[in-house]
């Protein structure tokens, strides 16, 4: 049996002082973003300002995180104080599951932009490949959520109109498995620019990653550290940060385990979205360009793949509980 397979080369130059993925539109996406999931109200504004001061120029946001208005205040302060200009930033937003209806899509984008005090998104993603019944722009469904009736391709057509008007300069998806990615690619008039997915050392998803890269669809890792300590505490799952192989490689390079995990992904051509509330760790997560993993080290780390999802970001499994579309005691796994 042949061991050869399609393995696209990374679409960015890691030797560059500021590596960026060139999207199909020609826009440049910085390969290290600051993620805002699990950022509590009252904390996220300070964290975003610290991230901008540390040098982050790519921010990953989502309406369902419930912190857009606070982030908007931080962005205004950053612009007013000259920390950064809007043109220097690449800002990603996301369309929530309960906003998939065709007439709601533009309203949802406008609602998020108003919250943030922005005129456009650099990238706007369909957060999950599932439509829920609309529950209001200010009240995204989470709990007793019910399945809706709008087909994914109809939602995508509404997204394409946002791209055509410039409200969203690039459009893409998040948490889409390969069979849905290919289905979308074959039907889309405007091809998806990005698929933001759970991908990390313990869940490497080589087929999906290589498929996307072969179609010039950027792959972004929303849980590049495998969910970190939060996952270990919430679900008692093993995390790559504690893996002996990762710790050994980190020691050899004088780096942290997190830096090794991030470097592994960017060497595979994947954009990473680490998140930390601590300025020291923010800086460390950016500091992954002054070393490289050897072919042997990449091989050792590749062998750690467990091919198991840790259901992060979050998986909307439990959101169905209490409603008519909960089909197990734990909820409904849309990826079954």
N, C-alpha and C positions, 0 to 999 in steps of 0.2 A: 504494500500500500504506500502510495506517495506521501511524503511528509510536507510537500510544498503546498502553500496556500496563499491567498491574497492578504497581504499585510501592508497597508498603505503607510508611507513615510509620514512623520509629523508634518503638519502644515505651518509650522512656525520655527523660527531660528532661535534655539536656546542660547546661542552665543551673543545674541543681541542684548543691549542693555535693558531694553523694555520689550520682551517678546510679546507678540500679538498674533492671534489667529485671524487671517484674512478671510472674512465671510464671502459668500458668493456675490454679495452686493458690492464688495470692495471695502466695506467698513472693517476697521480693525478692532478686535476684541482682546483686551489684555488677558493673558492666560492665568493670572492669579486674581481672583475676585474676593470681595468680602461678603460673606453670607450673613443674612439677618434672621434666619429661622431660629426659634427658641430664644429670641431677644425680647425680654419682658418690657412692657411699658414702664417708662421712668428710667430705663437703662439704655435703651437703644440709641437715643440721640447722642449721648456722650460717647457711646461706642463708635458710631458712624463718624463723628468728628475726629476721634482718635485714629480711626482707620485712614481717613483722608490725610491727616497729618503724617501718618506713617508712610504714606505713598500709594495707597490703594487708589486705583482709578476706575475700577469695575465694581459696581455694587449689584448684588443679587437680592431682589425684593419679591414680595408676593402679597396680594390683597388679603389672603386668608391668614397671614401672620398677625394681622391686627395692629400693625405698627406704622402704617404708611404716613399718617398725619405727623407723628413724632419725627419720623425720618425726614419728612418735608420741612419741618422746622430746623432740623440740623443742616439740611442742604441750603436753606436760605441763609443761615448763619455763616456757613462756609463760603457761599458766594459773596455775601456782604463784607466779610472780613478778608476776602482775597486769598483764602486758603487754596481755592481751586475755582475754575470757571466751569459752567455747564458743558462747554465744548470739549473740555479735557476729560469728561467722564463718559463712561459707557454704563448705562443703567438698564437693567433687565427687570421687567415686571411679569406678572402671571395672571391669566384668566382662571377664575375658580370654577369648580365643577357645576355650581348652581347658576352660573352665568353663561351657559353654552347656547341658549336660544339665540337665533340669528339676530333678532331685533335688540337683544340685550348686550351682545358682544361690544358694539361701539360705545354703549352707555357705560359698560363696566370699565373699559379702557379710559374713558373720559373721567369717570369717578375716581379711579386710582391716580390719574395725572393731576386732578384737582387736589386730592389729598396731599400729593407730593409737591405741589406748586411747580409742576413742569409742563412743558408744551408737547413733549414727545417722549416715547420710549426708544432707546436704541435697539432693544430686542423685547418682544412680547411673546410669551409662551402659553400654550394650553397646558395647564398645570397637571392634569391627569386625563387619560383617555376614557372619560366616563361623564355622561350628562346626568345631572340631577335636576329636580324641579327647582325653579327659581324661587328664592325666598327673600329677595330684596337686595339692592346693591350694598346697603350698609349692614346687612345681616347675612353674610355668606353661610350657607347651610353647613352645620356640623352637629349631628345628633338627630336621630330619627329621619335621616336623609332619605329621600325617595328618588328612584331612577326617573329620568325625564325621557323625552321622546325625540329630541333633536339628534339626527345622525352626525357622527364626527365630521364627515366631509362637508356638511352644511355649516358647521361651526368654522371649519377651515376656510370656506368661501368667504365668510364674514371677516375672518382674520386677513384674508388677502385684500379685502377692500381697505382695511386699516393701513396695510402696507402701501397700497396704491395712493392713498391720500397723504402719506407721510406721517400720520399720527404715530405709527409704529414703523420705524425704519427697516427693521428685520423682524420676521416672525418665525416661530418654531414651536416645539413641543417639549414636554417633560414627562418622564416616566413611561415612555412608549416602548413596548417590546418590539422585537424585530418584525414579526408578522404584520403589526399595525404600521410600522415605519414603511415597510415596502408597499403596503396598500396605499398609504398616503402619497408616497413618492410617485406611484403610477397614476394618481389622480390629480395631484396638485398642479395648478397653473403657476403659482409661485412656490418654488421648492422650499421646504423647511430649512432654515439656516442652522438650526441647532436641535439636539436632543439632550436635555439635561436629565441625568439618570443616577440611580444608585450604582456606583462603581468604585471599588476599592480593592485592596490587596486580597481580601477574603472573598470577593465577588467580582471577578475581573471581566466577565462578559465579553470575551474576545470576539465572538461572532457578531454581536450587535455593534460593538465598537468599530470593528474593521468594516462592517457593512456601511455604517454611517460615514466613516472617513473616506471610503471609496466613492461615495456620492458627494463629497465635499460638504457634508453635514457635520458641523462642529459637535463634538461630544464634551459635555460638561459634567463633572463629578460633583453632585450636591452633598455627598457624604464621603469625602476623600480619605477621612481617617477611620472609616468604618463605623461612624456614629459616635466615636469617642467614649468618654466616661459616662455620658448621659445614657447611651445605649446599654452599657454594662450595668448601670444602676437600675434602669427601667425594665429591661427584659432579661437581665442576667446572661447576656451574650458575650462570647469571647471577642476581644477587640485587638486589632493589629498593633495598637500602641504598646501592648504588653508582650508581643510575640518575641521569643528569644532570637530568632534570625534577624528581625528588624532592629532589635537592640544591639546585636553584634555589629551589623552594618553601620548603624549610627555611631557606635563607639569608634569604629575604624576611620570614620570621616570627621570625627569631632562635631557631629551634628545631633539633633534630637531625633527621636523616633518619628515624630510628626514630619520633620523635614525630609526624612528618607521616604516616607509614605507619599508625600506630595511629589517629590522628585521622581519616584517610580512612575507615577501617572503622567507627568508632563513629558517624560522621556518616551512614553507610549503615544504622545500626541494629544493628550486629554487636558482640557482646561479644568482648573480646580477652584473650588469654592470653600476654603476653610473658614471657620467662624470661631472667634474667641472674643471675650469681653475684656481681656487683659492686654494692655499695650505691648508688654514684653513679648507675648506670644504672637500678637499681630505682626510685629517686626520679624520674629523668627519665621513665620509662615511665608513672608515675602522673601526671606533670605535663602533661596534654594537654587540660585543661579551660579554660585561660585564653586560648585562641585558637581561631579557626575558619577553615576553608578556604572561600574564595569559590566561587561557582558556576563561575567560569571555571577555578579551580584544580582543583576536583573533576572538571571535564570533561577537563582535560589529563591528570590522573592516571588517569581511567577509560580513556582512550585507550591506556594502557600495557598493557592486558590482553593476555596472550599465550595465555590459555586452555590452559595446559600445567601438569599436575600435576608437582610436584617430589618426589612420593612420600616425604613426610616423616611423622613421628610414631611409629613408622616404618611404612611399608607392609610387610606381612608377606610380601612377595615371596620373599625369600631364606630364610625360615624353613622352606620346604618342601624345600630342598636336602638330599639324602641320604635322602629318604623316597620312598615309592611314589607320592605325589601331587605330585612335582616334574615339571612337564610341559614345562619349557624348561631350558636350562643355567643360567639365572639364577634359577630357581625357578618359582613360579606366581603370576601377577598375578590376584588375585581380582576385579579391576575390569574385566578383559577382557570 
